[in-house]
Amino acid sequence: MTSIDRPWAVILAGGLEIPAVALARAFTRHGIPWAAIGLRPKSLLRGMPGCQAFADLSSLTDVGALRDALIQTLADWRARSPGSLACFATEDRGLRCLNTWRDDILPLAEFARARALRMGGLDKAELFAALANEPAGARTRVLSTPLEIDATLDALGEDAVFKPAMKPWDMDLSALGHGAKVVTRREGESRHALLRRLNKVWSLSVRWIAQPRLHEFADGEHGAWVAGAPGDYAGLGFVERLKHPRRGGTGCWVEAGGDSMLVEPAQRVLAAIDFVGLAEVPFLLDARNTPRLLELNARAWLQVGLAERAGLPVSAIAYRSLTGVSVPAPSHIKAASWINVERALLAVHAGQRRGDLLSQLWRAWRRDQAELAMYSDVDWRTRAGWLSRIGGALLLGRSG
Protein backbone atom coordinates (compact mmCIF):
# COMPACT_ATOMS: atom_id res chain seq x y z
CA MET A 1 0.00 0.00 0.00
CA THR A 2 1.38 3.41 -0.98
CA SER A 3 0.86 6.62 0.98
CA ILE A 4 -1.92 7.81 -1.35
CA ASP A 5 -3.90 4.66 -0.49
CA ARG A 6 -3.69 5.21 3.26
CA PRO A 7 -6.33 6.96 5.39
CA TRP A 8 -5.51 10.48 6.47
CA ALA A 9 -4.24 11.38 9.91
CA VAL A 10 -5.69 14.67 11.15
CA ILE A 11 -3.74 16.80 13.63
CA LEU A 12 -5.70 19.19 15.85
CA ALA A 13 -3.01 21.82 16.39
CA GLY A 14 -3.23 24.26 19.28
CA GLY A 15 -1.22 25.59 22.18
CA LEU A 16 2.54 25.69 21.67
CA GLU A 17 2.27 23.36 18.64
CA ILE A 18 5.51 21.59 19.62
CA PRO A 19 3.76 18.17 19.66
CA ALA A 20 1.79 19.05 16.51
CA VAL A 21 4.98 19.78 14.56
CA ALA A 22 6.61 16.61 15.92
CA LEU A 23 3.62 14.52 14.81
CA ALA A 24 3.61 16.09 11.36
CA ARG A 25 7.31 15.30 10.92
CA ALA A 26 6.77 11.72 12.09
CA PHE A 27 3.80 11.14 9.78
CA THR A 28 5.80 12.42 6.83
CA ARG A 29 8.73 10.12 7.68
CA HIS A 30 6.41 7.11 7.94
CA GLY A 31 4.58 7.87 4.70
CA ILE A 32 1.29 8.68 6.42
CA PRO A 33 -0.78 11.38 4.67
CA TRP A 34 -1.90 14.04 7.10
CA ALA A 35 -3.99 17.19 7.34
CA ALA A 36 -4.24 19.78 10.09
CA ILE A 37 -6.90 21.80 11.87
CA GLY A 38 -5.53 25.01 13.37
CA LEU A 39 -7.01 25.90 16.76
CA ARG A 40 -4.62 28.82 17.24
CA PRO A 41 -3.85 31.75 14.92
CA LYS A 42 -0.92 31.53 12.49
CA SER A 43 -0.45 27.80 12.91
CA LEU A 44 3.03 26.52 12.08
CA LEU A 45 1.49 23.51 10.32
CA ARG A 46 -0.02 25.54 7.50
CA GLY A 47 2.10 24.86 4.43
CA MET A 48 4.39 22.30 6.11
CA PRO A 49 5.78 19.62 3.75
CA GLY A 50 3.38 16.68 3.54
CA CYS A 51 0.24 18.56 4.57
CA GLN A 52 -2.70 17.40 2.42
CA ALA A 53 -5.13 20.07 3.65
CA PHE A 54 -5.41 22.75 6.31
CA ALA A 55 -8.42 24.33 8.03
CA ASP A 56 -8.08 27.38 10.26
CA LEU A 57 -10.75 27.30 12.98
CA SER A 58 -8.86 29.54 15.41
CA SER A 59 -11.25 32.49 15.06
CA LEU A 60 -14.29 30.50 16.24
CA THR A 61 -14.87 31.44 19.87
CA ASP A 62 -18.47 30.21 19.99
CA VAL A 63 -18.51 26.53 20.98
CA GLY A 64 -21.48 25.72 18.74
CA ALA A 65 -19.86 27.32 15.70
CA LEU A 66 -16.62 25.46 16.42
CA ARG A 67 -18.50 22.16 16.62
CA ASP A 68 -20.25 22.71 13.30
CA ALA A 69 -17.05 23.78 11.52
CA LEU A 70 -15.02 20.89 12.94
CA ILE A 71 -17.54 18.24 11.94
CA GLN A 72 -18.01 19.75 8.48
CA THR A 73 -14.23 19.83 7.95
CA LEU A 74 -13.88 16.19 9.00
CA ALA A 75 -16.79 15.21 6.74
CA ASP A 76 -15.16 16.95 3.76
CA TRP A 77 -11.81 15.29 4.42
CA ARG A 78 -13.38 11.88 5.02
CA ALA A 79 -14.77 12.11 1.49
CA ARG A 80 -11.20 12.60 0.20
CA SER A 81 -9.52 10.00 2.44
CA PRO A 82 -9.26 6.33 1.36
CA GLY A 83 -10.60 5.29 4.77
CA SER A 84 -11.84 6.58 8.10
CA LEU A 85 -9.74 9.43 9.48
CA ALA A 86 -7.46 9.13 12.52
CA CYS A 87 -7.56 12.30 14.65
CA PHE A 88 -4.69 13.33 16.92
CA ALA A 89 -5.30 16.04 19.52
CA THR A 90 -2.17 17.84 20.71
CA GLU A 91 -3.63 19.84 23.60
CA ASP A 92 -6.61 19.52 25.93
CA ARG A 93 -8.99 21.83 24.03
CA GLY A 94 -8.76 19.70 20.92
CA LEU A 95 -9.17 16.57 23.02
CA ARG A 96 -12.29 18.00 24.65
CA CYS A 97 -13.76 18.76 21.24
CA LEU A 98 -13.25 15.17 20.11
CA ASN A 99 -14.71 13.59 23.25
CA THR A 100 -17.61 16.01 23.68
CA TRP A 101 -18.78 15.58 20.09
CA ARG A 102 -17.68 11.97 19.68
CA ASP A 103 -21.13 10.73 18.59
CA ASP A 104 -20.90 12.97 15.52
CA ILE A 105 -17.17 12.42 14.97
CA LEU A 106 -16.82 8.63 15.28
CA PRO A 107 -18.68 7.90 12.01
CA LEU A 108 -15.96 10.00 10.33
CA ALA A 109 -12.85 9.49 12.46
CA GLU A 110 -11.39 7.54 15.34
CA PHE A 111 -9.17 9.17 17.94
CA ALA A 112 -7.08 8.29 21.00
CA ARG A 113 -9.44 7.61 23.90
CA ALA A 114 -10.46 5.29 26.69
CA ARG A 115 -13.37 3.58 24.99
CA ALA A 116 -14.84 2.47 28.34
CA LEU A 117 -15.26 6.09 29.48
CA ARG A 118 -17.71 8.69 28.17
CA MET A 119 -15.07 11.44 28.10
CA GLY A 120 -12.27 9.15 26.98
CA GLY A 121 -10.09 9.73 30.06
CA LEU A 122 -10.26 13.52 30.01
CA ASP A 123 -12.64 13.68 32.99
CA LYS A 124 -10.51 12.93 36.08
CA ALA A 125 -13.54 12.03 38.19
CA GLU A 126 -14.68 9.44 35.67
CA LEU A 127 -11.12 8.17 35.13
CA PHE A 128 -10.14 7.56 38.75
CA ALA A 129 -13.54 6.07 39.60
CA ALA A 130 -12.99 3.52 36.83
CA LEU A 131 -9.51 2.73 38.19
CA ALA A 132 -10.53 2.45 41.85
CA ASN A 133 -9.54 -1.22 42.02
CA GLU A 134 -6.34 -0.94 39.99
CA PRO A 135 -3.08 -1.33 41.96
CA ALA A 136 -1.67 1.88 40.44
CA GLY A 137 -4.85 3.89 40.95
CA ALA A 138 -4.78 6.75 43.45
CA ARG A 139 -7.23 7.02 46.33
CA THR A 140 -9.77 9.56 45.11
CA ARG A 141 -12.90 11.32 46.30
CA VAL A 142 -15.22 13.04 43.83
CA LEU A 143 -16.79 16.30 45.00
CA SER A 144 -19.89 17.91 43.48
CA THR A 145 -20.16 20.82 45.92
CA PRO A 146 -17.85 22.81 48.22
CA LEU A 147 -19.96 21.52 51.13
CA GLU A 148 -18.06 18.22 50.78
CA ILE A 149 -14.61 19.76 51.34
CA ASP A 150 -14.59 19.48 55.15
CA ALA A 151 -15.44 15.77 55.14
CA THR A 152 -12.88 15.19 52.40
CA LEU A 153 -10.10 16.80 54.45
CA ASP A 154 -11.12 14.67 57.42
CA ALA A 155 -10.86 11.53 55.27
CA LEU A 156 -7.73 12.29 53.21
CA GLY A 157 -5.78 14.55 55.53
CA GLU A 158 -5.09 18.26 55.71
CA ASP A 159 -2.57 18.14 52.84
CA ALA A 160 -5.06 16.68 50.33
CA VAL A 161 -4.78 17.92 46.75
CA PHE A 162 -7.89 19.29 44.98
CA LYS A 163 -8.12 19.23 41.18
CA PRO A 164 -10.82 20.32 38.71
CA ALA A 165 -12.23 17.14 37.17
CA MET A 166 -12.18 18.91 33.80
CA LYS A 167 -10.73 22.19 32.61
CA PRO A 168 -13.18 24.85 31.37
CA TRP A 169 -13.71 25.20 27.62
CA ASP A 170 -11.23 28.06 27.39
CA MET A 171 -8.63 25.94 29.27
CA ASP A 172 -7.98 28.94 31.53
CA LEU A 173 -6.95 27.94 35.06
CA SER A 174 -5.32 31.28 35.87
CA ALA A 175 -7.79 31.76 38.72
CA LEU A 176 -5.81 29.12 40.64
CA GLY A 177 -2.85 31.51 40.65
CA HIS A 178 0.88 31.27 39.83
CA GLY A 179 0.41 28.77 37.00
CA ALA A 180 -1.10 26.17 39.35
CA LYS A 181 -3.30 23.34 38.09
CA VAL A 182 -4.39 22.18 41.55
CA VAL A 183 -5.30 23.65 44.93
CA THR A 184 -3.30 22.62 47.99
CA ARG A 185 -3.03 23.95 51.50
CA ARG A 186 -0.36 26.62 51.86
CA GLU A 187 2.13 26.61 54.69
CA GLY A 188 0.47 27.99 57.81
CA GLU A 189 -2.91 28.32 56.08
CA SER A 190 -6.00 27.57 58.14
CA ARG A 191 -8.67 25.19 56.95
CA HIS A 192 -11.10 28.10 56.77
CA ALA A 193 -8.76 30.02 54.44
CA LEU A 194 -8.38 26.95 52.21
CA LEU A 195 -12.16 26.55 52.05
CA ARG A 196 -12.49 30.20 51.08
CA ARG A 197 -9.94 29.81 48.25
CA LEU A 198 -11.65 26.70 46.92
CA ASN A 199 -15.06 28.38 46.99
CA LYS A 200 -13.72 31.22 44.84
CA VAL A 201 -12.55 28.90 42.04
CA TRP A 202 -15.15 26.14 42.31
CA SER A 203 -17.00 27.31 39.19
CA LEU A 204 -14.03 26.24 37.03
CA SER A 205 -15.40 22.69 36.97
CA VAL A 206 -18.74 21.02 37.63
CA ARG A 207 -16.96 18.37 39.68
CA TRP A 208 -13.63 18.27 41.49
CA ILE A 209 -11.51 15.42 42.77
CA ALA A 210 -9.40 15.22 45.91
CA GLN A 211 -6.47 12.88 46.49
CA PRO A 212 -3.76 12.41 49.12
CA ARG A 213 -0.63 14.40 48.32
CA LEU A 214 1.93 12.47 46.26
CA HIS A 215 5.64 13.22 45.84
CA GLU A 216 8.18 12.91 43.05
CA PHE A 217 10.81 10.25 42.57
CA ALA A 218 14.31 11.29 43.67
CA ASP A 219 15.28 12.30 40.12
CA GLY A 220 11.99 13.77 38.92
CA GLU A 221 8.56 12.73 37.66
CA HIS A 222 8.56 9.27 36.04
CA GLY A 223 6.10 7.63 33.71
CA ALA A 224 5.54 5.76 30.47
CA TRP A 225 4.54 6.64 26.93
CA VAL A 226 2.30 3.99 25.40
CA ALA A 227 0.73 3.46 21.98
CA GLY A 228 -1.53 0.77 20.55
CA ALA A 229 -4.61 -1.09 21.75
CA PRO A 230 -5.32 -3.63 24.52
CA GLY A 231 -3.24 -6.75 23.93
CA ASP A 232 -1.00 -4.90 21.47
CA TYR A 233 0.58 -2.04 23.39
CA ALA A 234 4.15 -0.80 23.03
CA GLY A 235 5.77 1.61 25.44
CA LEU A 236 8.89 3.13 26.95
CA GLY A 237 9.73 4.89 30.18
CA PHE A 238 10.57 8.55 30.67
CA VAL A 239 11.77 10.85 33.44
CA GLU A 240 11.38 14.62 33.67
CA ARG A 241 14.79 15.87 34.79
CA LEU A 242 13.64 19.48 34.91
CA LYS A 243 10.28 21.25 34.81
CA HIS A 244 9.16 24.85 35.05
CA PRO A 245 7.51 26.02 37.21
CA ARG A 246 8.86 23.48 39.70
CA ARG A 247 5.39 22.52 40.95
CA GLY A 248 2.70 21.81 38.40
CA GLY A 249 4.85 23.04 35.54
CA THR A 250 5.87 21.60 32.20
CA GLY A 251 8.80 19.27 31.57
CA CYS A 252 11.58 21.13 29.78
CA TRP A 253 14.38 18.54 30.07
CA VAL A 254 13.17 14.98 29.62
CA GLU A 255 14.96 11.66 29.09
CA ALA A 256 13.42 8.50 27.64
CA GLY A 257 14.33 4.93 26.77
CA GLY A 258 16.03 4.13 30.08
CA ASP A 259 14.13 2.69 33.06
CA SER A 260 11.08 0.73 31.84
CA MET A 261 9.75 -0.08 35.34
CA LEU A 262 6.48 1.81 34.83
CA VAL A 263 5.65 0.59 31.32
CA GLU A 264 3.78 -2.50 32.50
CA PRO A 265 1.72 -0.64 35.17
CA ALA A 266 0.87 2.01 32.57
CA GLN A 267 -0.27 -0.59 30.06
CA ARG A 268 -2.38 -2.28 32.72
CA VAL A 269 -4.07 1.04 33.53
CA LEU A 270 -4.82 1.64 29.85
CA ALA A 271 -6.13 -1.89 29.28
CA ALA A 272 -8.52 -1.48 32.23
CA ILE A 273 -10.24 1.43 30.47
CA ASP A 274 -10.00 -0.06 26.95
CA PHE A 275 -7.64 2.64 25.72
CA VAL A 276 -6.69 2.92 22.05
CA GLY A 277 -4.25 5.35 20.43
CA LEU A 278 -1.34 6.98 22.23
CA ALA A 279 -0.99 8.36 25.75
CA GLU A 280 1.34 9.75 28.36
CA VAL A 281 0.93 8.02 31.74
CA PRO A 282 2.85 9.83 34.53
CA PHE A 283 3.26 8.55 38.09
CA LEU A 284 4.19 9.96 41.49
CA LEU A 285 4.88 8.18 44.78
CA ASP A 286 2.53 7.83 47.74
CA ALA A 287 3.55 7.89 51.41
CA ARG A 288 4.74 4.26 51.11
CA ASN A 289 6.76 5.04 47.95
CA THR A 290 4.31 3.09 45.80
CA PRO A 291 3.87 4.52 42.27
CA ARG A 292 0.40 6.01 41.77
CA LEU A 293 -1.17 7.33 38.60
CA LEU A 294 -0.98 11.13 38.49
CA GLU A 295 -3.18 11.70 35.43
CA LEU A 296 -3.76 10.46 31.90
CA ASN A 297 -2.80 12.54 28.88
CA ALA A 298 -4.89 10.78 26.25
CA ARG A 299 -3.30 12.66 23.37
CA ALA A 300 0.03 13.60 21.83
CA TRP A 301 2.06 15.01 24.73
CA LEU A 302 4.62 17.82 24.62
CA GLN A 303 7.61 15.49 24.15
CA VAL A 304 5.95 13.11 21.68
CA GLY A 305 8.87 13.67 19.31
CA LEU A 306 11.26 12.29 21.95
CA ALA A 307 9.45 8.94 21.91
CA GLU A 308 10.12 8.72 18.16
CA ARG A 309 13.74 9.78 18.67
CA ALA A 310 14.15 7.09 21.34
CA GLY A 311 13.11 4.48 18.79
CA LEU A 312 9.41 3.94 19.54
CA PRO A 313 7.30 5.04 16.52
CA VAL A 314 4.26 5.99 18.59
CA SER A 315 2.68 7.89 15.69
CA ALA A 316 2.71 4.85 13.40
CA ILE A 317 1.61 2.47 16.16
CA ALA A 318 -1.28 4.72 17.17
CA TYR A 319 -2.23 5.22 13.51
CA ARG A 320 -2.44 1.45 13.07
CA SER A 321 -4.59 1.05 16.18
CA LEU A 322 -6.99 3.76 14.96
CA THR A 323 -7.21 2.81 11.26
CA GLY A 324 -6.17 -0.84 11.09
CA VAL A 325 -3.52 0.12 8.51
CA SER A 326 0.12 -0.75 9.22
CA VAL A 327 3.06 1.27 7.95
CA PRO A 328 6.74 0.23 8.00
CA ALA A 329 8.14 1.70 11.23
CA PRO A 330 10.67 -0.50 13.05
CA SER A 331 11.20 -0.07 16.79
CA HIS A 332 14.71 0.10 18.29
CA ILE A 333 14.57 1.54 21.82
CA LYS A 334 17.57 3.60 22.90
CA ALA A 335 18.20 6.35 25.43
CA ALA A 336 17.48 9.88 24.19
CA SER A 337 17.00 13.38 25.60
CA TRP A 338 14.82 16.39 24.78
CA ILE A 339 15.12 20.03 25.82
CA ASN A 340 12.65 22.90 25.46
CA VAL A 341 15.24 25.67 25.24
CA GLU A 342 13.07 28.65 26.19
CA ARG A 343 11.42 27.02 29.19
CA ALA A 344 14.71 25.49 30.35
CA LEU A 345 16.29 28.95 30.39
CA LEU A 346 13.38 30.21 32.48
CA ALA A 347 13.98 27.33 34.90
CA VAL A 348 17.68 28.21 35.09
CA HIS A 349 16.83 31.85 35.76
CA ALA A 350 14.40 30.89 38.53
CA GLY A 351 16.72 28.31 40.11
CA GLN A 352 19.38 28.72 42.77
CA ARG A 353 22.24 26.64 41.32
CA ARG A 354 22.23 28.23 37.90
CA GLY A 355 25.78 27.29 36.93
CA ASP A 356 25.31 23.60 37.74
CA LEU A 357 22.01 23.47 35.89
CA LEU A 358 23.44 25.15 32.81
CA SER A 359 26.34 22.67 32.81
CA GLN A 360 23.91 19.74 33.02
CA LEU A 361 21.84 21.05 30.13
CA TRP A 362 24.97 21.68 28.07
CA ARG A 363 26.17 18.11 28.65
CA ALA A 364 22.74 16.73 27.74
CA TRP A 365 22.93 18.58 24.44
CA ARG A 366 26.58 17.90 23.58
CA ARG A 367 27.10 14.45 25.10
CA ASP A 368 23.63 12.93 24.73
CA GLN A 369 22.80 14.87 21.54
CA ALA A 370 19.53 15.98 23.07
CA GLU A 371 16.82 17.11 20.67
CA LEU A 372 16.13 20.83 20.96
CA ALA A 373 12.40 21.31 20.54
CA MET A 374 11.56 23.35 17.42
CA TYR A 375 15.24 23.68 16.46
CA SER A 376 16.50 20.14 15.77
CA ASP A 377 15.44 18.49 12.52
CA VAL A 378 12.82 21.05 11.50
CA ASP A 379 12.74 22.95 8.22
CA TRP A 380 13.89 26.57 8.14
CA ARG A 381 10.35 27.87 7.64
CA THR A 382 9.05 26.17 10.79
CA ARG A 383 12.05 27.34 12.81
CA ALA A 384 11.60 30.91 11.57
CA GLY A 385 7.91 30.83 12.46
CA TRP A 386 8.73 29.58 15.95
CA LEU A 387 11.37 32.28 16.51
CA SER A 388 8.92 34.92 15.31
CA ARG A 389 6.31 33.64 17.74
CA ILE A 390 8.78 33.61 20.66
CA GLY A 391 10.01 37.10 19.76
CA GLY A 392 6.46 38.39 19.64
CA ALA A 393 5.70 36.91 23.05
CA LEU A 394 8.81 38.54 24.54
CA LEU A 395 7.91 41.94 23.09
CA LEU A 396 4.34 41.60 24.33
CA GLY A 397 5.62 40.72 27.80
CA ARG A 398 7.90 43.75 27.91
CA SER A 399 5.21 46.12 26.70
CA GLY A 400 2.85 44.73 29.31
Stockholm file with secondary structure:
# STOCKHOLM 1.0

chainA/1-400         MTSIDRPWAVILAGGLEIPAVALARAFTRHGIPWAAIGLRPKSLLRGMPGCQAFADLSSLTDVGALRDALIQTLADWRARSPGSLACFATEDRGLRCLNTWRDDILPLAEFARARALRMGGLDKAELFAALANEPAGARTRVLSTPLEIDATLDALGEDAVFKPAMKPWDMDLSALGHGAKVVTRREGESRHALLRRLNKVWSLSVRWIAQPRLHEFADGEHGAWVAGAPGDYAGLGFVERLKHPRRGGTGCWVEAGGDSMLVEPAQRVLAAIDFVGLAEVPFLLDARNTPRLLELNARAWLQVGLAERAGLPVSAIAYRSLTGVSVPAPSHIKAASWINVERALLAVHAGQRRGDLLSQLWRAWRRDQAELAMYSDVDWRTRAGWLSRIGGALLLGRSG
#=GR chainA/1-400 SS CCGGGSCCEEEEECTTCHHHHHHHHHHHHHTCCEEEEESSSSCTTTTCTTEEEEEECTTCCSHHHHHHHHHHHHHHHHHHSSSCEEEEECSHHHHHHHHHTHHHHTTTEEESEETTSTTTTCCHHHHHHHTTTSTTCCCCEEESSGGGHHHHHHHHCTTCEEEESSCCTTCCCGGGSTTCSSBCCCTTCCHHHHHHHHHHHGGGCSSEEEECCCBCBTTBEEEEEEEECTTSCEEEEEEEEEEESTTTCEEEEEEESSCCTTHHHHHHHHHHTTEEEEEEEEEEECTTSCEEECCCBCSCCTTHHHHHHTTCCHHHHHHHHHHSCCCCCCCCCCCEEEECHHHHHHHHHHSSCHHHHHHHHHHHHHTSCCEETTTTTCCHHHHHHHHHHHHHHHHHHHHC
#=GC SS_cons         CCGGGSCCEEEEECTTCHHHHHHHHHHHHHTCCEEEEESSSSCTTTTCTTEEEEEECTTCCSHHHHHHHHHHHHHHHHHHSSSCEEEEECSHHHHHHHHHTHHHHTTTEEESEETTSTTTTCCHHHHHHHTTTSTTCCCCEEESSGGGHHHHHHHHCTTCEEEESSCCTTCCCGGGSTTCSSBCCCTTCCHHHHHHHHHHHGGGCSSEEEECCCBCBTTBEEEEEEEECTTSCEEEEEEEEEEESTTTCEEEEEEESSCCTTHHHHHHHHHHTTEEEEEEEEEEECTTSCEEECCCBCSCCTTHHHHHHTTCCHHHHHHHHHHSCCCCCCCCCCCEEEECHHHHHHHHHHSSCHHHHHHHHHHHHHTSCCEETTTTTCCHHHHHHHHHHHHHHHHHHHHC
//
